[in-house]
Amino acid sequence: MRYLAALLITVFLAGTALASQCPSLVSQIDQQLQSAQLDSKTEASIKALRDQGQSLHSQGKHAESVKVLKKAIKKLDAMS
């Protein structure tokens, strides 16, 4: 029983940590987009990933959101 309780608490805390990470990643992408020199196709691609990540966050799919947002950040970093 203690093991199950510990597992549930761990899962809850992990979900909460991911949930709070999403908005900061979106903010990071927005800041990098302001200063990045990108062609319109690349910028549109990164914005699409950002919007998809924000949508996933709104749906409560935080792990997926973080994955998509980090993909956008990697793409931005590669272009900088």
C-alpha positions, 0 to 999 in steps of 0.5 A: 500500500505504501509503495502504491501511495509513493508511486501515485505521489511521484506521478502527480509531482512529475505531471505538475513539474511538466505542466509548469515547464510548458509555459516557460518553453513557449516563452523561450521560443517566443523570445528566440523568435524575436531575435532570430533571422529565419526564412519564412518557411522555417519560421512558420515551421517553428511557430507551428510546433510552438502552437502545437505544444501550447495546444497539447499543454492546454489539453493536459498532455504535458509530456507530449507538449514538452517534447514538441516544444523542445523540438522547436527549440532545437530547430531554433538553436540549429538556425542561430 
